[in-house]
Amino acid sequence: MLDLGPDELFVVGALRAWVAPLMRPGSQHPDWRSLFGIAGVAAPGAAGFDLMLTVIAGSAQRLLEVRCCRCPTLGADEAAMLHLVSALQIGDVPGALDVLSDWLPPDSVPAALRAARHFAAAMAAGGLRVSLQPHDGRPAAGAGRVLH
């Protein structure tokens, strides 16, 4: 994750903080909403992020690899989330659909896409840009099958 910039780290950090209570219920976790305030991303972005992840968590076709908040490496699906946001910020809807279609059944993709668009747009409005190449389906460097 040392290769990631602050905008990308925000996405990964918010994702991990959102997932943490699902991974370890009853433990203390960072509040993902506070990360949005710190990053200057408006409430509609947080709402879009929450809805997107709610759809993904409720409909995913497979277990997604999201690592614990302290993990120093990037998981393959975390990298895919960065590609999703990057694609939406540059208007590459087919690239975003590729990511969502890997995670979700066809009937869940439209709702997740709408929510992801709100999240990506609010990030951009807050001055945050995820700059990555379009998702090619390959795991990110350092990604493995280690779950925390």
N, C-alpha and C positions, 0 to 999 in steps of 0.2 A: 504494500500500500504506500510505500515511500515514493512511488512514481506518480501518485495521484495529487492533484492540486486541491486547494481548499473547497472548491465548488463540488468536486467529485467526492471528497471526504464527507461533506455535508450529506450527500445522498446516501452513502454507505452507512454513515453514523445514524441517520434518521431511520433507515431500514432496519438496522440491527437493534436500535432502541425500540422500534415498534414490535419487532418479533420477540425480543427478549422475554416479556412476560408469558408468551406462549411456550417458549422453550423451558423456562424455569419458573412456573407459577409459585407465588408465595415468597419469592426472593425479591430483594431490592434491585430496581432497575432505573436507568436514566429515563427521564421523561422526554419522549420524542417531540412533544409539542414545544418544549422549551428550546430545542435546537432550532426550530423555525423562527422563534423570536430572536435568538442570538444571530441567526443568519440573515435576518431582515426579510424573510419570506412571509407575505401577508396571509391572513387567515384562510382565504379561499384556496391557497396552495396547500395548506395543512389539511383542509377538508378534502381536497382532491387526492392527496397522498393517502389519507386514512381510508377513503372510499376505495381507491385503487387496491390497496393492500387487503381490505376486507373482502373484496371480490376475489382476489387472488387466493387468499387464505381459505376462503369458503368453496372454491371451485377448482383448485389446482389439480391437474391430472397426475401429478407426481410430487414427491417431496422436494421442495426447493432447498438449495444449499445457501443458507444464510448463517453466517458464523457469529460467534459470541462477540459482545462489544469490545473485548480486550484482544481479540485475535489480530495478529499483525499481517495476515495474508488475506488476499481477496478471493472469495469463492466465485465459482463459475456463474452462478445465478446473480450474484451481486454485480459482477461485470456486465451481465446481460441487462440488469436494471440501469446501469450507467448508459449502456447503448440505447435503451428505450428512451431515456430522458434526452440524450443527445440527438437521437433521430427526431423526436418531436420538436425540439428547439430549432432544428434546421428545416423542418417541414417534410421530413422523410417518413411519411405515414406507412409506406410498405415496410420500411425497416422496423418501425415500432410494432407493426402487426406481426412480423416474423418473431419478435421476442414474445409477445403476448400469446401467439398461437402455439409456441413451444410449451407454455405453462398452462394454458386454459383450453377448455372445450369451446368450439365455435360460438355457442350461444352466450358465453360469458365475456367474450372478447370486446363487443361494443361498449358495455358498461365500464370495463376496465380502461379501455382506450379513452373514453370521455373523461374519466377521472384523471388519468395520466396526463391528458392535455392540459387540464386545469393546473395540475402540479407543475408541469414543465413551464407553462406560461407564467405562473406566479414566480417561479425561480428566476426566469429571464427578467421579469419586471423588477425583481429585487436585485438585479445585477449579477446573478449567478448563471454561468454558462458551463455546461458539461461538453467538453471538446474531445470526442473520441471518434474513431473510425466506425462505420456502420458494422453492426453485429454480423459476424460470419459463422456463428455456431461453434467456434472453437473456444475451449476454456481459456481464461486469462492465465498469464504466467503465474506460477505459484499456486494455482487452483488445484485442489485435490478433493478427495472424497472424505476428508476428515470432518466429522461433525462434532461440535462442542456442546 
